[in-house]
Amino acid sequence: MDVDAESYPTIEINLTAMIKSTRLAIDAFLKQPKLQDGPIGVIVNTTSIAGLYPAFTAPVYGASKWGNHFVSVANDRNNRIYKIDGLSSS
């Protein structure tokens, strides 16, 4: 019996899908001609305060949202081609 089976959908939706869609968006941005100064695209990922202050009752959710925030920040560092913001809805 896989005791973590219920956690997989949370990780797939909140983290894996966000990483894949962010990479697809970056790839599309990089194929566009740059017409002006500044970023050629903006990606807004929805994070959660639970990623910064995890709750005992939802550790996998908190971890997936922390990962979401971390990936957004890491991809945006020192980048002048596209802009990524992590937006906390909580």
PyMOL commands that set and color helices and strands:
alter all, ss='L'
color gray80, all
select helices_A, chain A and resi 5-31+49-51+59-76
alter helices_A, ss='H'
color red, helices_A
select strands_A, chain A and resi 42-47+83-88
alter strands_A, ss='S'
color yellow, strands_A
deselect
rebuild
show_as cartoon
